[in-house]
Amino acid sequence: MNSPQGDAATRSAPAVTRCLSLAMRRHDDSYRYALPYRFGERYEVSQGYHGAKSHTVESRYSIDFAMPERTVICAARDGKVIEVIDHYDRGGWYTSLKSQCNFVEIAHADGTVAVYAHLVCQGSRVAEGDVVHRGQPIALSGNTGWSDRPHLHFHVLGPDGVQLPTVFSTRDAARETLVEGEVYAHPGDESWLEWCWCRLCGLVVG
């Protein structure tokens, strides 16, 4: 993924300052985020924290999930939608496209904001002001803005507009920091075990 400087994938203060009532709160470091896609699906982290391609400086705690366009994206945490942009229809590895990134921003109870970026044109399933719940479909993934391949970009901003590290609940761990190159499934997804076994024995590719 590929987070340009200045687009939704690196957004900071504007998203948070619109949520002034939460501005004095602190991130709940104990919170375990849900993977931002549907149960039964699994995707590779194509770029993780401090990724050499584009996750540097203000993007250092971003996560990219490689996935086909129009994959259903789900809220990783309860919250309220504070901004939706979904009218752009172009994407590519050109700096001129930095500002043409579709995204959804969701504010959480502790004052943080999750950003889901590079969504498909007209792919939002929520509107500003909507209250959403963990696991609820919110959008379709895409390849808009400064991006060289279809994927979802995800990060969380603190009340000061600085990206924060996050931990997730996964099939393998109750609290896990996602690592570049690894594939992740939801807790309780037994199809993950079947898929792994088949890959190892060589009988079936799941």
Wavefront OBJ file of the C-alpha trace (Angstrom):
o trace
v 0.000 0.000 0.000
v 1.009 2.813 -0.487
v 0.338 5.744 1.507
v 1.127 9.045 -0.071
v 2.183 12.039 1.875
v -0.834 14.237 2.361
v -3.682 11.961 1.292
v -6.172 10.014 3.406
v -3.614 7.338 4.133
v -1.553 9.847 6.093
v -4.343 12.093 7.380
v -3.751 13.535 10.804
v -5.148 16.554 12.599
v -8.213 17.373 10.423
v -9.961 14.100 11.201
v -9.402 14.373 14.915
v -10.113 18.055 15.391
v -13.603 17.528 14.037
v -14.248 15.348 17.076
v -13.515 17.991 19.711
v -15.606 16.404 22.454
v -13.148 13.495 22.469
v -9.990 15.511 22.154
v -8.818 15.187 25.757
v -9.119 11.398 25.904
v -6.332 8.880 25.487
v -6.074 5.763 23.376
v -7.161 2.599 25.152
v -3.972 0.599 24.640
v -5.680 -2.571 25.867
v -8.207 -2.531 23.020
v -7.952 -5.409 20.548
v -9.119 -4.398 17.087
v -11.002 -6.745 14.789
v -9.535 -7.553 11.410
v -11.260 -5.160 8.973
v -12.844 -7.820 6.778
v -15.466 -10.542 7.034
v -15.252 -13.717 9.081
v -14.067 -16.619 6.926
v -11.732 -14.462 4.860
v -7.983 -14.081 5.283
v -5.576 -11.622 3.740
v -1.872 -10.938 3.736
v -0.348 -7.855 5.272
v 1.486 -6.524 2.224
v 3.125 -3.673 4.142
v 3.330 -3.326 7.896
v 4.730 -0.939 10.462
v 7.770 1.015 9.261
v 7.324 -0.449 5.769
v 10.156 0.635 3.503
v 7.934 1.443 0.539
v 5.770 4.136 2.085
v 5.161 3.558 5.805
v 7.719 5.999 7.117
v 7.569 9.000 9.435
v 3.879 9.892 9.965
v 2.751 6.630 8.292
v 4.916 4.381 10.447
v 2.011 2.567 12.146
v -0.021 1.938 8.995
v -1.090 -1.520 7.842
v -1.877 -2.582 4.258
v -3.975 -5.649 3.501
v -3.598 -7.086 -0.008
v -7.070 -7.945 -1.305
v -9.079 -7.864 -4.538
v -11.021 -4.751 -5.410
v -14.559 -4.644 -4.002
v -13.734 -6.796 -0.978
v -16.156 -5.969 1.850
v -14.460 -3.838 4.507
v -15.765 -4.029 8.083
v -15.355 -1.721 11.059
v -12.489 -2.787 13.300
v -14.119 -1.101 16.288
v -17.374 0.568 17.372
v -17.581 4.253 16.571
v -19.153 7.118 14.659
v -18.465 7.973 11.030
v -16.967 11.467 10.824
v -15.981 11.671 7.158
v -16.617 9.781 3.922
v -15.005 10.438 0.539
v -15.919 7.995 -2.225
v -16.183 9.902 -5.523
v -12.681 9.394 -6.910
v -12.188 6.768 -9.622
v -8.456 6.901 -10.381
v -5.475 5.179 -8.856
v -1.833 4.616 -9.690
v 1.723 5.091 -8.529
v 1.772 8.765 -9.400
v 2.207 11.519 -6.841
v -0.399 13.570 -8.690
v -3.007 11.108 -7.362
v -2.159 11.602 -3.691
v -5.281 13.651 -3.036
v -7.623 11.334 -4.971
v -7.993 8.645 -2.334
v -11.411 7.436 -1.201
v -11.698 6.776 2.524
v -13.925 6.380 5.573
v -12.965 7.806 8.973
v -14.538 6.483 12.182
v -14.100 8.129 15.605
v -13.916 5.900 18.693
v -14.974 6.473 22.288
v -11.401 7.104 23.447
v -10.872 9.961 20.976
v -8.981 7.999 18.347
v -9.931 7.830 14.669
v -9.567 4.839 12.344
v -8.882 5.548 8.680
v -9.845 3.015 5.983
v -8.326 4.180 2.695
v -8.001 3.544 -1.061
v -11.641 2.431 -1.293
v -13.423 1.826 -4.590
v -15.397 4.648 -6.192
v -18.885 4.889 -4.675
v -18.022 1.976 -2.420
v -19.031 3.476 0.915
v -21.805 1.691 2.811
v -22.065 4.335 5.546
v -22.612 8.093 5.787
v -21.242 10.826 8.025
v -22.944 10.692 11.415
v -23.727 6.970 11.282
v -22.989 4.937 14.394
v -21.269 1.705 13.417
v -20.421 -1.461 15.280
v -17.396 -3.718 15.245
v -17.658 -6.099 12.289
v -20.253 -4.027 10.419
v -19.654 -3.629 6.660
v -18.671 -0.030 5.930
v -17.186 0.014 2.417
v -15.621 -1.870 -0.483
v -11.871 -1.967 -0.990
v -10.287 -0.476 -4.067
v -7.172 1.016 -5.600
v -7.799 4.765 -5.631
v -5.313 7.518 -4.959
v -1.567 6.968 -4.818
v -1.597 3.167 -4.914
v 0.063 0.607 -7.156
v -2.217 -2.355 -6.449
v -5.632 -3.165 -4.898
v -5.503 -3.204 -1.112
v -6.898 -1.682 2.070
v -4.836 0.822 4.016
v -5.676 1.029 7.743
v -4.334 3.151 10.555
v -5.473 4.741 13.814
v -4.837 8.359 14.800
v -4.593 9.666 18.344
v -6.327 12.886 19.439
v -3.127 14.738 18.533
v -3.275 13.469 14.947
v -0.303 11.118 15.339
v -0.562 7.484 14.245
v -0.702 4.906 17.027
v 0.288 1.224 17.104
v -2.639 -1.190 17.314
v -3.131 -4.820 18.303
v -5.668 -7.214 16.801
v -7.577 -10.346 17.738
v -6.623 -13.065 15.259
v -7.010 -16.795 14.730
v -3.618 -17.359 16.336
v -3.545 -14.882 19.212
v -5.843 -12.854 21.445
v -3.481 -9.869 21.099
v -1.280 -9.640 18.071
v 0.705 -6.966 16.279
v 0.302 -7.697 12.580
v 3.501 -8.438 10.671
v 4.280 -7.788 7.023
v 4.146 -10.946 4.901
v 1.829 -12.865 7.243
v -1.758 -13.919 6.473
v -4.431 -13.346 9.123
v -7.841 -14.858 9.882
v -10.450 -14.071 12.524
v -10.602 -15.886 15.892
v -12.623 -19.089 15.643
v -12.235 -19.396 11.873
v -11.677 -23.144 11.565
v -11.452 -22.915 7.786
v -8.050 -21.348 8.450
v -6.824 -24.651 9.898
v -8.171 -26.597 6.930
v -6.557 -24.201 4.489
v -3.183 -24.436 6.204
v -3.300 -28.226 6.390
v -4.186 -28.554 2.741
v -1.383 -26.227 1.759
v 1.077 -28.300 3.776
v -0.011 -31.694 2.506
v -0.302 -30.467 -1.065
v -3.675 -32.079 -1.738
v -5.740 -28.936 -2.046
v -5.020 -25.235 -2.292
v -7.636 -23.399 -0.257
l 1 2 3 4 5 6 7 8 9 10 11 12 13 14 15 16 17 18 19 20 21 22 23 24 25 26 27 28 29 30 31 32 33 34 35 36 37 38 39 40 41 42 43 44 45 46 47 48 49 50 51 52 53 54 55 56 57 58 59 60 61 62 63 64 65 66 67 68 69 70 71 72 73 74 75 76 77 78 79 80 81 82 83 84 85 86 87 88 89 90 91 92 93 94 95 96 97 98 99 100 101 102 103 104 105 106 107 108 109 110 111 112 113 114 115 116 117 118 119 120 121 122 123 124 125 126 127 128 129 130 131 132 133 134 135 136 137 138 139 140 141 142 143 144 145 146 147 148 149 150 151 152 153 154 155 156 157 158 159 160 161 162 163 164 165 166 167 168 169 170 171 172 173 174 175 176 177 178 179 180 181 182 183 184 185 186 187 188 189 190 191 192 193 194 195 196 197 198 199 200 201 202 203 204 205 206
